[in-house]
Amino acid sequence: MNEPTQTDVHADLQQERHASPLPELLTVNEVAALLRVGRNRVYELAHHQHIPTIRLGKGYRFPRRKLLEWIDLQAGAHAQG
């Protein structure tokens, strides 16, 4: 049996993400868990506009779809070198 290609794996991940139980707007805690970083790191990334962010008053929310696209872009950039 053939090994799955990178395209096959990517398609599976995309399909899984679209069926995500995550809400459309994520909290700092949810993003921290998704990225496996601390809350302070999420605040730093948001403050410097390194991740897709919506500012609501003094708080932040993160559009799930945009954040997942950003993760894909980051993974692609690191894979290319």
C-alpha positions in Angstrom: 0.0 0.0 0.0 1.3 3.5 -0.9 2.3 6.0 1.8 -0.1 9.1 1.9 1.4 12.1 0.1 1.8 15.5 1.7 -1.2 16.6 -0.3 -3.3 13.8 1.1 -2.3 14.6 4.7 -3.0 18.3 4.1 -6.5 17.6 2.6 -7.3 15.4 5.6 -6.2 18.2 8.0 -8.3 20.8 6.1 -11.4 18.6 6.3 -10.9 17.9 9.9 -10.5 21.6 10.7 -13.7 22.6 8.8 -15.5 20.1 11.1 -13.9 21.7 14.1 -15.8 21.9 17.4 -14.1 25.3 18.0 -16.2 28.4 17.9 -15.7 31.0 15.2 -14.0 33.4 17.6 -11.4 31.9 19.9 -10.3 33.3 23.3 -6.7 33.7 24.4 -7.0 30.5 26.4 -8.2 28.5 23.4 -5.5 29.9 21.2 -2.8 29.2 23.8 -4.1 25.5 23.9 -4.2 25.3 20.1 -0.7 26.6 19.7 0.6 24.9 22.8 2.1 28.1 24.2 1.4 30.2 27.2 -1.2 33.0 27.5 1.5 35.6 27.7 2.9 34.5 24.3 -0.5 34.7 22.7 -0.9 38.3 24.1 2.5 39.2 22.7 1.7 37.7 19.2 -1.6 39.6 19.2 -0.2 42.9 20.4 2.5 42.9 17.7 -0.1 41.7 15.1 1.7 38.5 14.3 -1.5 36.4 14.4 -5.0 37.3 13.1 -6.6 39.2 15.9 -9.8 41.1 16.6 -9.6 43.7 19.3 -12.8 43.9 21.4 -12.5 46.7 23.9 -9.5 45.7 26.0 -9.7 42.0 25.0 -8.7 40.0 22.1 -10.6 37.4 20.0 -9.1 35.3 17.2 -11.1 34.3 14.1 -10.7 30.5 14.0 -10.5 30.2 10.2 -7.9 33.0 9.8 -5.9 31.5 12.7 -5.9 28.1 11.1 -4.9 29.6 7.7 -2.0 31.4 9.5 -0.9 28.1 11.1 -0.8 26.5 7.7 1.2 29.4 6.3 3.7 29.3 9.1 4.1 25.5 8.7 4.7 26.0 5.0 7.2 28.8 5.5 9.2 26.6 8.0 9.1 23.6 5.8 10.6 25.6 2.9 13.5 26.7 5.0 
